[in-house]
Amino acid sequence: MKILIVEDDKRISKFLEIEFLREGYTIEVAFDGKSALQKIKNNFFNIILLDLMIPNISGEDLCKKIREESDIPIIVLTAKNSLISKIYLLDIGADDYITKPFEIEELFARIRVILRNKSHYLTDGFETYGEISLKRDSKEITVRGKDVSLSKKEYNLIEYFFLNKEIVLSREKIVESVWGYDFEGNLSIVDACIKNMRKKLKLERPLISSIRGVGYIFKNRD
């Protein structure tokens, strides 16, 4: 289990690092928003612990940027204790928050709860479904063992399908989750992206099926 700690207070980050290493976790630490963003782009993490008061990119902005690309679990470490602040954190994409100072056992418990709800982040980032294998840490896709080159948006879409196997997904939901809430284009972009992806994947048994008048389903038909 790999955790990214984003905390500019070196006393707190060291304390967390020691406690999590003791529990058998693998830890990386970032002391500012820019280095955190770089680590997230280049590595797979099971969960992120995010302080709000960090340099370069604020914790709030970093949370928003992460949510544009990923649903990775995020727990915010905050000194703010007002109801409005807590609601805002959840609205911008945090899965949970914990107010400083906190007991480490409470933080462990909150992590366990989140990972039960997002169980796909309990894995090491490698997953196979049908003929497709996905490696989240390097954002690689293989089909029957052969590498397939996808665009960034195509990769995000196939990863979204992996997270929602055997669920009928509307075009609206796909656009909202993959292109973002502020996308103002036509929903037909989903159809075009899937058409291009099918050509590149060259699956012997199709996994992405259209549901007339609704959207798509990612399902192994074996």
ZIMO-V591853 format. One record per residue. RES is the residue in one letter. OMEGA is omega as a letter, one per 20 degrees, with the letter a starting at -180 (999 if undefined). NEAR is the number of other C-alpha atoms within 10 Angstrom. D_FIRST is the distance of its C-alpha to the first C-alpha in Angstrom with 1 decimal. Layout:
res=(RES:RES)
omega=(OMEGA:OMEGA)
near=(NEAR:NEAR)
d_first=(D_FIRST:D_FIRST)
This chain:
res=(M:K:I:L:I:V:E:D:D:K:R:I:S:K:F:L:E:I:E:F:L:R:E:G:Y:T:I:E:V:A:F:D:G:K:S:A:L:Q:K:I:K:N:N:F:F:N:I:I:L:L:D:L:M:I:P:N:I:S:G:E:D:L:C:K:K:I:R:E:E:S:D:I:P:I:I:V:L:T:A:K:N:S:L:I:S:K:I:Y:L:L:D:I:G:A:D:D:Y:I:T:K:P:F:E:I:E:E:L:F:A:R:I:R:V:I:L:R:N:K:S:H:Y:L:T:D:G:F:E:T:Y:G:E:I:S:L:K:R:D:S:K:E:I:T:V:R:G:K:D:V:S:L:S:K:K:E:Y:N:L:I:E:Y:F:F:L:N:K:E:I:V:L:S:R:E:K:I:V:E:S:V:W:G:Y:D:F:E:G:N:L:S:I:V:D:A:C:I:K:N:M:R:K:K:L:K:L:E:R:P:L:I:S:S:I:R:G:V:G:Y:I:F:K:N:R:D)
omega=(a:a:r:r:r:a:a:r:a:r:a:a:r:r:r:a:a:a:a:r:r:a:r:r:r:a:r:a:r:a:r:a:a:r:r:a:r:r:a:a:a:a:r:r:r:a:r:r:a:r:a:a:r:a:r:r:a:r:r:a:r:r:r:r:r:a:r:a:a:r:r:r:r:r:r:r:a:r:a:a:a:r:a:a:a:r:r:a:r:a:a:r:r:r:a:r:r:a:r:i:a:r:a:r:r:r:r:a:a:r:r:a:a:a:r:a:r:a:r:r:r:a:r:r:r:a:r:r:a:a:a:r:a:r:a:a:r:a:r:r:r:r:a:r:a:a:r:a:r:r:r:a:r:r:r:a:r:r:r:r:r:a:a:a:r:r:r:a:r:r:r:a:r:r:a:a:a:a:r:a:a:r:a:a:a:r:r:r:r:a:a:a:r:r:r:a:r:r:a:a:r:a:r:r:a:r:a:a:r:r:a:r:a:a:a:r:r:a:r:a:a:999)
near=(14:19:18:23:24:26:26:19:13:12:10:12:20:14:11:19:20:13:15:17:11:10:10:10:14:15:16:16:21:20:18:21:26:16:16:21:17:11:16:17:14:12:14:22:24:22:21:23:24:27:26:23:19:20:14:12:18:17:23:20:13:21:23:16:15:17:19:16:16:14:17:21:21:23:25:23:23:20:14:14:12:8:9:9:13:18:11:12:22:15:11:15:20:25:19:18:21:20:13:12:9:11:10:13:10:11:17:13:10:17:21:14:13:17:16:12:12:16:13:16:21:15:11:15:17:16:14:14:14:16:17:20:19:20:16:18:15:13:18:15:23:16:19:14:10:11:13:16:14:17:12:10:13:17:19:18:21:20:18:17:20:19:16:14:16:16:12:17:18:18:18:14:14:18:21:14:18:22:19:14:12:8:11:9:9:9:14:11:13:20:14:10:14:19:12:13:20:13:9:13:20:12:15:10:11:15:22:21:15:16:12:7:8:12:17:23:19:22:19:15:11:6)
d_first=(0.0:3.8:6.7:10.3:12.9:16.3:18.9:22.2:23.1:22.0:22.6:20.2:17.5:18.0:18.0:14.6:13.1:14.8:13.8:10.0:10.4:12.6:10.1:7.9:5.3:6.0:8.6:11.3:14.4:17.2:20.5:22.2:22.0:23.0:20.5:17.7:19.1:19.3:15.7:14.8:17.5:16.4:12.6:10.0:7.7:6.1:8.5:11.3:13.3:16.8:20.0:23.2:25.4:24.2:26.5:27.4:25.8:25.7:22.6:24.6:25.3:21.9:20.6:23.5:22.8:19.1:20.5:23.1:20.5:17.5:16.5:13.0:12.6:14.4:15.3:18.4:19.5:23.2:26.4:28.3:29.2:31.7:31.4:32.2:29.3:26.8:28.3:28.2:24.5:23.8:26.4:24.9:21.6:19.4:17.8:18.5:19.8:20.3:23.5:23.8:24.3:21.8:20.6:17.1:17.0:18.0:15.1:12.7:14.9:15.0:11.2:11.6:14.7:13.5:10.7:13.6:15.8:13.6:12.2:12.0:8.9:7.2:7.9:7.2:10.0:12.8:15.3:19.0:21.7:25.3:26.1:23.5:20.1:17.8:15.3:13.8:12.7:16.4:18.0:19.8:21.7:23.5:26.2:27.1:25.4:27.2:25.9:27.1:27.7:27.2:28.0:25.4:26.7:26.8:23.2:22.3:24.7:23.3:19.7:21.3:23.1:19.9:18.6:22.1:23.2:26.6:27.3:30.5:29.8:32.7:33.4:33.3:29.7:28.6:30.3:29.0:25.3:25.6:28.6:28.2:30.4:32.9:33.7:37.5:38.2:39.3:37.1:38.4:35.8:33.4:35.9:36.5:32.8:32.3:35.5:34.4:31.0:32.8:35.0:32.1:30.0:33.2:31.8:34.0:33.1:32.5:29.4:30.4:33.5:35.7:36.8:40.3:40.8:37.2:34.5:32.1:29.9:27.2:28.0:28.3:32.0:32.0)
